[in-house]
Amino acid sequence: MIYFMDILKQKITDHLKKYNLAISEFERNAGLGNSVVHKILDDKVKSPAIDTIIKIANSLDCPIDELYNRNQYLKKYLLKSSNGTEYSDDLFRSVCFHVLYFIKVHDLKKLSLEQMVLSVEEIYKYCLEKNLSNVDKDYADNFLGQNLLGIIIK
């Protein structure tokens, strides 16, 4: 989680400098409440809600999966398969998009970043172990349903 937050804070800081924006102006443009970004930058928020991350990513014009894909630690250690299958950007991206779609469809705006990241990791590892090139939507929906909604989706 630390790595994701470091990347997020760096991208926000770079964006503010590039466009000469005040934090309050960025928050307003992103549709966020006052001091949300301040709290993120000051490490007072360690795991922002996914709806906050989506608004920030949209304002940065940065896909959420790009924040993860730049995280070499995640790629190298957390997301490798036991059968030696190499990390796949395309697979990871398809898992991220599917998880975000599920979150949107089920209106899980207050889902924690940690819950989302853990879900992405588990689904990605499953698909990598199965040597898939895209997300297994049935597996992903069942996993997300059990872990985020507490139900099995059929």
Buried (B, 14 or more C-beta within 10 A) or exposed (E): EEBBBEBBBEBBEEBBEEEEBEBEEBBBEBEBEEBBBEBBBEEEBEBBBBBBBBBBBBBBEBBBBBBBBBBEEBBEEBBBBEEEBEBBEEBBBBBBBBBBBBBEEBEBEEBBBEBBBEBBBBBBBBBBEEEBEBBBEEBBBBBBBEEBEEEEBE
